Amino acid sequence: MGLSVGIVGLPNVGKSTIFNALTRAQNAESANYPFCTIEPNKAVVPVPDPRLDKLAAMAKSQKTIHATVDFVDIAGLVRGASQGEGLGNKFLANIRETDAILEVVRCFEDDNVVHVDGSIDPVRDIEVIETELVLADFQMLENRLGRIQKQARADKAVAAQLPLYEALLAHLGSGRMAHAFPDRQTEAGRRAFKELQLLTDKPVIYCCNVDEAGLAGDNALVQAVRDYAAKGGADVVKICAKMEEDLNGMSDEERAEFLKEYGVQESGLDQIVHTGYRTLGLISYLTQGPKESRAWTIRRGDTAPRAAGVIHTDFERGFIRAQVIAYDDFIAKGGEAACREAGLLRTEGKEYVVQDGDVIEFLFNV
């Protein structure tokens, strides 16, 4: 299990620049004109986790394997994309299977960087993006509904679901997001939504791209996005794409000093990962050894057997028990042996709910 994020935005708002900076790979063309991204860009990025690095150093591990985030950057959306304007609508299918959507909006003025609509208004841009996402969902469901109606004539189970699909289509047709559909949380609704992978059912993180001056505090454009996001309970991150580019190639010490100079505590990647994990209810537990130390991503609330299954299904099927040490105890005592001696190593069974940062060894038998 990992975190996957689809990046969307209007053309020329810094979307591809941010993608390049986050992934530390210049494989997404960025330029000062619309539609410079014409193919989806994809990258798998290690999740920064200083806890794992410390464990690996203690064990002198041959390999350190971080959890990962998949980023998918598609061409910029424009008003009318669902009617064939621009290019972004052609690639929306590439983000249907992502866990969350990062909506990048420009929150700085610069006469040298053109905006597709001629002025800077991030809330207007968000509304354009989300209208196009709703229309994309509507068109996808409308195309599928014809097949569902045919199947319903011969299949009672499908016929029972048909009214829900028709109501959902009407809901989208009225311009409302899928996550606001009244029957979303019914058993039938959950089944349908899992199958459809609707864009407007995904958690949204709004990404304000600011200039260097905008890092010191929230300008009026950023505050407008925060106010808009608060109405829907969405998260907001603030990133300076230019600064993120400058971080590429720096050592960890240089990066920390550079961020400090700007009064920023976390890089853009750290912000998005932490926000994404919180939004989706994800945590990591850790394993340590001389061959490898590794972070494993699970859902908050997962029990020990389910967490073990992330390593291998045999671990879950044959789960016996888990030997667990809290990360802070592990570091404070200097490793497993000292924790065992101090009574800080716990033996947990099938009902144990794994906590973020737990250092675990599973015992199983198949």
C-alpha positions as CSV (number, residue, x, y, z in Angstrom):
1,M,0.0,0.0,0.0
2,G,1.2,3.5,-0.8
3,L,-0.1,7.0,-1.4
4,S,-0.9,8.1,-5.0
5,V,-1.6,11.7,-5.9
6,G,-2.9,13.1,-9.1
7,I,-1.8,16.7,-9.8
8,V,-4.3,18.9,-11.7
9,G,-4.5,22.6,-12.4
10,L,-5.0,25.2,-15.2
11,P,-2.1,25.6,-17.7
12,N,0.8,27.7,-16.6
13,V,0.2,27.8,-12.9
14,G,3.5,26.0,-12.0
15,K,2.0,22.5,-11.9
16,S,4.8,20.8,-13.8
17,T,7.5,22.9,-12.1
18,I,6.1,21.6,-8.8
19,F,6.0,18.1,-10.1
20,N,9.7,18.3,-11.1
21,A,10.6,19.8,-7.8
22,L,8.7,17.2,-5.7
23,T,10.1,14.3,-7.7
24,R,13.6,15.8,-8.0
25,A,13.6,14.7,-11.6
26,Q,13.4,17.0,-14.6
27,N,11.1,14.7,-16.6
28,A,8.1,17.0,-16.9
29,E,8.7,19.8,-19.4
30,S,7.9,23.2,-17.8
31,A,7.7,26.4,-19.8
32,N,6.0,29.8,-19.8
33,Y,3.2,28.9,-22.2
34,P,0.0,26.8,-21.9
35,F,-0.1,23.0,-22.6
36,C,3.6,22.4,-22.3
37,T,2.7,19.1,-20.7
38,I,1.0,17.0,-23.3
39,E,1.6,13.5,-21.9
40,P,1.0,12.4,-18.3
41,N,4.1,12.4,-16.2
42,K,4.5,9.8,-13.5
43,A,7.1,9.4,-10.8
44,V,7.5,7.2,-7.7
45,V,9.0,9.2,-4.8
46,P,10.4,8.0,-1.5
47,V,8.6,9.3,1.6
48,P,11.1,11.3,3.7
49,D,11.1,9.6,7.2
50,P,14.0,10.5,9.6
51,R,12.9,7.8,11.9
52,L,13.7,5.1,9.3
53,D,17.0,6.6,8.6
54,K,18.0,6.5,12.3
55,L,16.9,2.8,12.5
56,A,18.9,1.9,9.4
57,A,22.0,3.7,10.8
58,M,21.7,1.9,14.2
59,A,21.5,-1.5,12.5
60,K,24.0,-0.7,9.7
61,S,21.4,-2.0,7.3
62,Q,22.5,-2.9,3.8
63,K,19.3,-1.3,2.4
64,T,17.0,1.4,3.6
65,I,13.6,1.1,1.9
66,H,11.2,4.1,2.3
67,A,7.5,4.1,1.7
68,T,6.6,5.7,-1.6
69,V,4.3,8.2,-3.1
70,D,3.1,8.0,-6.7
71,F,2.7,11.3,-8.4
72,V,0.8,11.7,-11.7
73,D,0.9,15.1,-13.5
74,I,-1.5,15.6,-16.4
75,A,-1.8,18.4,-19.0
76,G,-3.5,21.6,-17.7
77,L,-7.3,21.7,-17.7
78,V,-9.1,24.7,-19.1
79,R,-12.7,25.9,-19.1
80,G,-14.5,23.7,-21.6
81,A,-12.1,20.8,-21.3
82,S,-15.0,18.4,-21.2
83,Q,-16.1,19.7,-24.6
84,G,-12.7,19.1,-26.1
85,E,-10.9,22.4,-25.3
86,G,-7.3,22.0,-24.4
87,L,-5.6,18.7,-23.6
88,G,-6.1,17.9,-19.9
89,N,-9.4,16.1,-20.3
90,K,-7.8,13.4,-22.4
91,F,-5.6,12.4,-19.5
92,L,-8.1,12.5,-16.6
93,A,-8.3,8.7,-16.8
94,N,-4.7,8.6,-15.6
95,I,-5.7,10.0,-12.2
96,R,-8.9,8.0,-11.7
97,E,-7.0,5.4,-9.7
98,T,-5.1,7.8,-7.5
99,D,-6.0,8.2,-3.8
100,A,-6.1,12.0,-3.7
101,I,-6.0,15.0,-6.0
102,L,-3.6,17.9,-5.6
103,E,-5.2,21.0,-7.1
104,V,-2.4,23.5,-7.9
105,V,-3.5,27.2,-8.1
106,R,-1.3,30.3,-8.6
107,C,-1.3,32.7,-5.7
108,F,1.2,35.3,-6.9
109,E,1.3,38.2,-9.4
110,D,4.0,38.3,-12.1
111,D,3.5,40.1,-15.4
112,N,6.2,38.0,-17.0
113,V,4.2,34.8,-16.4
114,V,1.0,34.7,-18.4
115,H,-2.2,33.3,-17.0
116,V,-4.6,31.5,-19.3
117,D,-7.5,33.6,-18.1
118,G,-5.6,36.9,-18.0
119,S,-5.8,37.6,-14.3
120,I,-4.9,35.9,-11.0
121,D,-7.9,34.5,-9.1
122,P,-7.3,31.1,-7.5
123,V,-10.8,30.5,-6.3
124,R,-12.1,31.1,-9.8
125,D,-9.5,28.6,-11.0
126,I,-10.6,26.0,-8.5
127,E,-14.2,26.4,-9.6
128,V,-13.1,25.9,-13.3
129,I,-11.1,22.8,-12.4
130,E,-13.8,21.2,-10.3
131,T,-16.5,22.0,-12.8
132,E,-14.5,20.1,-15.4
133,L,-13.9,17.2,-13.0
134,V,-17.7,17.0,-12.4
135,L,-18.4,17.0,-16.1
136,A,-15.8,14.3,-16.7
137,D,-17.5,12.1,-14.1
138,F,-20.9,12.9,-15.6
139,Q,-19.7,11.9,-19.1
140,M,-18.1,8.7,-17.8
141,L,-21.2,7.6,-15.9
142,E,-23.5,8.6,-18.8
143,N,-21.5,6.4,-21.1
144,R,-21.6,3.5,-18.7
145,L,-25.3,3.9,-17.8
146,G,-26.4,2.6,-21.2
147,R,-24.6,-0.7,-20.6
148,I,-26.0,-0.9,-17.0
149,Q,-29.5,-0.4,-18.3
150,K,-29.1,-3.2,-20.8
151,Q,-27.7,-5.5,-18.1
152,A,-30.5,-4.6,-15.7
153,R,-33.1,-6.2,-18.1
154,A,-31.5,-9.7,-17.5
155,D,-29.9,-9.3,-14.0
156,K,-32.1,-8.4,-11.0
157,A,-29.1,-7.4,-8.9
158,V,-28.0,-4.9,-11.5
159,A,-31.7,-3.7,-11.8
160,A,-31.7,-3.1,-8.1
161,Q,-28.7,-0.8,-8.4
162,L,-30.0,1.1,-11.5
163,P,-32.0,3.8,-9.5
164,L,-28.8,4.7,-7.6
165,Y,-26.8,5.1,-10.8
166,E,-29.6,7.2,-12.3
167,A,-29.8,9.4,-9.2
168,L,-26.0,9.8,-9.2
169,L,-26.1,10.9,-12.8
170,A,-28.7,13.5,-12.0
171,H,-26.7,14.7,-9.0
172,L,-23.6,15.2,-11.2
173,G,-25.6,16.8,-13.9
174,S,-26.7,19.5,-11.4
175,G,-23.0,20.4,-11.0
176,R,-22.5,18.8,-7.6
177,M,-19.4,16.8,-6.5
178,A,-19.8,13.1,-6.1
179,H,-18.7,13.1,-2.5
180,A,-21.8,15.1,-1.7
181,F,-24.2,12.4,-3.1
182,P,-26.8,11.7,-0.4
183,D,-26.6,7.9,-0.8
184,R,-22.7,7.8,-0.8
185,Q,-22.4,6.0,2.5
186,T,-25.1,3.3,2.0
187,E,-23.8,-0.2,1.2
188,A,-25.0,0.1,-2.4
189,G,-23.4,3.5,-2.7
190,R,-20.0,2.3,-1.4
191,R,-20.0,-0.6,-3.8
192,A,-20.9,1.7,-6.8
193,F,-18.4,4.3,-5.9
194,K,-15.6,1.8,-5.4
195,E,-16.2,0.5,-8.9
196,L,-16.6,3.9,-10.6
197,Q,-13.5,5.6,-9.2
198,L,-15.1,9.0,-9.5
199,L,-12.8,12.0,-9.6
200,T,-15.0,14.2,-7.5
201,D,-15.2,11.6,-4.8
202,K,-11.5,11.8,-4.1
203,P,-10.0,13.8,-1.2
204,V,-8.7,17.2,-2.4
205,I,-5.6,19.0,-1.2
206,Y,-5.3,22.6,-2.5
207,C,-1.8,23.6,-3.3
208,C,-1.1,27.4,-3.3
209,N,1.9,28.2,-5.5
210,V,3.4,31.4,-4.1
211,D,6.5,33.5,-4.9
212,E,9.3,33.8,-2.4
213,A,7.7,36.8,-0.7
214,G,4.6,34.7,-0.1
215,L,6.3,32.2,2.1
216,A,6.5,34.7,5.0
217,G,2.8,34.8,5.6
218,D,-0.5,34.3,3.8
219,N,-1.3,36.9,1.1
220,A,-4.9,37.7,0.2
221,L,-4.9,35.0,-2.6
222,V,-3.8,32.3,-0.2
223,Q,-6.3,33.3,2.4
224,A,-9.1,33.2,-0.2
225,V,-8.1,29.6,-0.9
226,R,-8.0,28.7,2.8
227,D,-11.5,30.2,3.3
228,Y,-12.8,28.2,0.3
229,A,-11.2,25.0,1.5
230,A,-12.5,25.4,5.0
231,K,-16.1,25.3,3.7
232,G,-15.5,21.8,2.3
233,G,-13.2,20.6,5.1
234,A,-10.2,20.3,2.7
235,D,-6.5,20.7,3.4
236,V,-4.3,23.4,2.0
237,V,-0.5,23.4,1.5
238,K,1.6,26.4,0.5
239,I,4.6,25.9,-1.8
240,C,7.0,28.1,-3.7
241,A,7.8,26.2,-6.8
242,K,10.9,28.3,-7.4
243,M,12.3,27.5,-4.0
244,E,11.5,23.8,-4.3
245,E,13.5,23.8,-7.6
246,D,16.4,25.4,-5.7
247,L,16.3,22.6,-3.1
248,N,17.2,20.0,-5.8
249,G,20.7,18.7,-5.4
250,M,21.2,20.0,-1.9
251,S,22.3,17.8,1.0
252,D,20.0,17.3,3.9
253,E,21.9,19.8,6.0
254,E,21.9,22.3,3.2
255,R,18.2,21.8,2.6
256,A,17.5,22.3,6.3
257,E,19.5,25.6,6.4
258,F,17.9,26.8,3.2
259,L,14.4,26.2,4.5
260,K,15.3,27.9,7.8
261,E,16.4,31.0,5.9
262,Y,12.9,31.3,4.4
263,G,11.2,30.5,7.7
264,V,9.8,27.3,6.3
265,Q,9.7,24.2,8.5
266,E,9.0,21.6,5.8
267,S,9.7,21.2,2.1
268,G,6.8,20.9,-0.4
269,L,7.2,17.2,-0.6
270,D,7.1,16.8,3.2
271,Q,4.0,19.0,3.4
272,I,2.1,17.0,0.7
273,V,3.1,13.6,2.1
274,H,2.1,14.5,5.7
275,T,-1.1,16.2,4.5
276,G,-1.9,13.2,2.2
277,Y,-1.3,10.7,5.0
278,R,-3.5,12.6,7.4
279,T,-6.3,13.2,4.8
280,L,-6.4,9.5,3.9
281,G,-5.8,8.2,7.4
282,L,-2.5,6.5,6.6
283,I,0.4,5.8,9.0
284,S,3.7,3.9,8.8
285,Y,5.2,1.2,11.0
286,L,8.9,0.2,10.8
287,T,11.0,-2.9,10.6
288,Q,14.7,-3.1,11.2
289,G,17.6,-5.5,10.5
290,P,21.1,-5.8,9.1
291,K,19.8,-6.6,5.6
292,E,17.2,-3.9,5.4
293,S,15.3,-1.3,7.4
294,R,11.9,-0.5,5.9
295,A,8.8,1.7,6.4
296,W,5.4,0.1,5.6
297,T,2.2,2.1,4.9
298,I,-1.1,1.0,6.5
299,R,-4.4,2.5,7.4
300,R,-4.8,4.0,10.8
301,G,-6.7,1.5,12.9
302,D,-5.3,-1.6,11.2
303,T,-4.7,-4.5,13.5
304,A,-1.4,-6.4,13.7
305,P,-2.5,-9.2,11.3
306,R,-3.6,-6.8,8.7
307,A,-0.4,-4.7,9.0
308,A,1.6,-8.0,8.7
309,G,-0.3,-8.7,5.5
310,V,1.2,-5.6,3.9
311,I,4.6,-7.4,4.0
312,H,3.1,-10.7,2.6
313,T,-0.3,-12.3,2.7
314,D,1.3,-15.3,4.4
315,F,2.1,-13.1,7.3
316,E,-1.5,-12.3,7.8
317,R,-2.8,-15.8,7.1
318,G,-0.4,-17.4,9.5
319,F,-0.1,-14.6,12.1
320,I,0.9,-15.8,15.6
321,R,2.0,-12.6,17.4
322,A,3.8,-9.3,17.0
323,Q,6.8,-8.1,19.0
324,V,6.3,-4.3,19.3
325,I,8.5,-1.5,20.5
326,A,7.5,2.1,20.4
327,Y,9.9,4.1,18.2
328,D,10.8,6.7,21.0
329,D,11.6,3.8,23.4
330,F,13.7,2.0,20.7
331,I,15.8,5.2,20.1
332,A,16.1,6.1,23.8
333,K,17.3,2.7,24.8
334,G,19.5,2.1,21.7
335,G,17.8,-0.9,20.2
336,E,15.8,-4.1,20.8
337,A,18.0,-5.8,23.3
338,A,18.0,-2.9,25.8
339,C,14.2,-2.5,25.3
340,R,13.7,-6.1,26.0
341,E,15.7,-5.9,29.2
342,A,13.8,-2.8,30.3
343,G,10.5,-4.5,29.7
344,L,9.6,-2.1,26.8
345,L,9.2,-4.9,24.2
346,R,5.6,-6.0,24.1
347,T,4.1,-9.2,22.7
348,E,0.8,-8.3,21.0
349,G,-1.9,-10.5,19.6
350,K,-4.5,-10.3,16.8
351,E,-6.5,-7.5,18.4
352,Y,-3.6,-5.0,18.7
353,V,-4.0,-1.8,16.7
354,V,-0.7,-0.8,15.2
355,Q,0.5,2.8,16.1
356,D,2.4,5.2,13.9
357,G,6.2,4.5,14.2
358,D,5.9,1.1,15.9
359,V,9.0,-1.0,15.4
360,I,7.6,-4.5,14.8
361,E,8.8,-8.1,14.2
362,F,6.0,-10.5,13.2
363,L,6.0,-14.2,14.1
364,F,3.9,-16.4,11.8
365,N,3.4,-19.9,10.7
366,V,1.9,-21.2,7.4
